[in-house]
């Protein structure tokens, strides 16, 4: 039974796993889009969202908490200056995971995890308003007699 069991081991020891997730989170906030396995993307998502929420607080304590977790000072600066301002009016859900399919070498399922941008959000809203499905194709209209 896996009642109340949190997280995945990812085949690593606890310190190695923590270092991996810190590296992934730092890279995601630095580049705003990374390609990794689906399992790693699902593990790093809550950490990245917590960092963005810290950035929105804009206090010295929040900045120090982010600096303790993230590995680059420049990424902390970017988080508090530009990323947090971008999501100031959003209550959560700052990231998106898009599955890519299996990796050629070992068959691991790959995914892109990215920060949601305003342009892509507007695109998806306009596509939904025009009667299109998630893939952007128009849905056939039901015939009425």
C-alpha positions as CSV (number, residue, x, y, z in Angstrom):
1,X,0.0,0.0,0.0
2,X,1.3,3.5,-0.7
3,X,-1.0,5.4,1.7
4,X,0.4,8.9,2.3
5,X,3.7,8.2,0.5
6,X,4.9,11.4,-1.1
7,X,7.2,11.7,-4.1
8,X,9.2,9.4,-6.3
9,X,12.7,8.0,-5.6
10,X,13.9,8.4,-9.2
11,X,16.5,5.7,-8.5
12,X,18.7,8.0,-6.4
13,X,19.7,8.5,-2.8
14,X,18.0,11.4,-0.9
15,X,20.9,13.9,-1.2
16,X,21.3,13.0,-4.9
17,X,17.6,13.4,-5.5
18,X,17.5,16.8,-3.8
19,X,20.4,18.0,-5.8
20,X,18.8,16.8,-9.0
21,X,15.5,18.6,-8.2
22,X,17.3,21.8,-7.2
23,X,19.2,21.7,-10.5
24,X,16.1,21.1,-12.6
25,X,14.2,23.9,-10.8
26,X,17.1,26.3,-11.3
27,X,17.3,25.4,-15.0
28,X,13.6,25.7,-15.4
29,X,13.5,29.2,-13.9
30,X,16.6,30.2,-15.8
31,X,15.6,29.0,-19.3
32,X,11.8,28.9,-18.8
33,X,11.5,25.6,-20.6
34,X,13.4,22.3,-20.2
35,X,13.1,18.8,-21.6
36,X,13.3,15.9,-19.1
37,X,11.5,12.7,-18.3
38,X,7.8,12.9,-17.4
39,X,8.5,11.6,-13.8
40,X,11.2,14.3,-13.2
41,X,8.9,17.0,-14.7
42,X,6.1,16.0,-12.3
43,X,8.4,16.1,-9.3
44,X,9.9,19.5,-10.2
45,X,6.6,21.2,-10.9
46,X,5.5,21.8,-7.3
47,X,9.0,23.0,-6.4
48,X,9.0,25.5,-9.2
49,X,5.5,26.7,-8.4
50,X,6.6,27.2,-4.7
51,X,9.6,29.3,-5.9
52,X,7.3,31.5,-8.0
53,X,5.0,32.0,-5.1
54,X,7.9,33.0,-2.9
55,X,8.9,35.5,-5.6
56,X,5.5,37.0,-5.5
57,X,5.8,37.8,-1.8
58,X,8.8,40.2,-2.4
59,X,10.1,40.1,1.1
60,X,13.7,39.7,2.3
61,X,12.8,36.4,4.0
62,X,11.2,35.0,0.8
63,X,14.3,36.1,-1.2
64,X,16.5,34.3,1.3
65,X,14.4,31.2,1.2
66,X,14.6,31.1,-2.6
67,X,18.3,31.7,-2.5
68,X,18.7,28.8,-0.1
69,X,17.1,26.4,-2.6
70,X,18.1,27.8,-6.0
71,X,21.7,27.4,-7.1
72,X,22.4,30.7,-9.0
73,X,22.0,34.2,-7.6
74,X,21.1,35.5,-11.1
75,X,18.1,33.1,-11.2
76,X,16.9,34.4,-7.8
77,X,17.2,37.9,-9.2
78,X,15.2,37.0,-12.3
79,X,12.6,35.2,-10.2
80,X,11.9,38.2,-8.1
81,X,12.2,40.8,-10.9
82,X,10.6,39.4,-14.0
83,X,9.0,36.0,-13.4
84,X,7.0,37.0,-10.2
85,X,5.8,40.2,-11.9
86,X,4.5,38.1,-14.8
87,X,2.3,36.0,-12.6
88,X,1.2,38.7,-10.1
89,X,-2.5,38.3,-10.8
90,X,-2.4,34.5,-11.2
91,X,-3.3,32.3,-8.2
92,X,-1.2,29.3,-9.3
93,X,-0.6,26.9,-12.2
94,X,2.5,28.7,-13.5
95,X,3.9,25.6,-15.3
96,X,2.7,23.3,-18.1
97,X,3.9,19.7,-18.9
98,X,3.7,18.6,-22.5
99,X,4.5,14.9,-23.2
100,X,6.9,14.3,-26.2
101,X,7.0,10.5,-26.4
102,X,9.7,7.9,-25.8
103,X,13.4,8.7,-25.9
104,X,15.3,6.9,-28.7
105,X,18.1,5.5,-26.5
106,X,16.2,3.9,-23.6
107,X,12.5,4.5,-24.3
108,X,12.0,6.8,-21.3
109,X,8.9,9.0,-21.7
110,X,10.1,12.6,-22.3
111,X,8.3,15.8,-21.5
112,X,8.8,19.5,-21.8
113,X,8.0,21.5,-18.7
114,X,7.7,25.2,-19.3
115,X,6.5,28.4,-17.6
116,X,3.1,29.4,-19.0
117,X,3.3,32.6,-21.0
118,X,0.6,35.1,-21.6
119,X,0.7,34.6,-25.4
120,X,0.2,30.8,-25.2
121,X,-2.6,31.3,-22.6
122,X,-4.4,33.8,-24.9
123,X,-4.0,31.3,-27.8
124,X,-5.6,28.5,-25.9
125,X,-8.5,30.7,-24.7
126,X,-9.2,32.0,-28.2
127,X,-9.1,28.4,-29.6
128,X,-11.6,27.3,-27.0
129,X,-13.9,30.2,-27.9
130,X,-13.8,29.3,-31.6
131,X,-15.1,25.8,-31.1
132,X,-11.7,24.1,-31.4
133,X,-10.4,21.2,-29.3
134,X,-7.1,21.2,-27.5
135,X,-5.1,20.3,-30.6
136,X,-6.4,23.3,-32.5
137,X,-8.7,21.4,-34.8
138,X,-12.2,22.6,-35.3
139,X,-15.0,20.4,-33.9
140,X,-17.8,19.4,-36.3
141,X,-21.1,21.1,-35.4
142,X,-24.1,18.9,-34.6
143,X,-26.7,18.9,-37.2
144,X,-30.2,20.0,-36.2
145,X,-33.3,18.9,-37.9
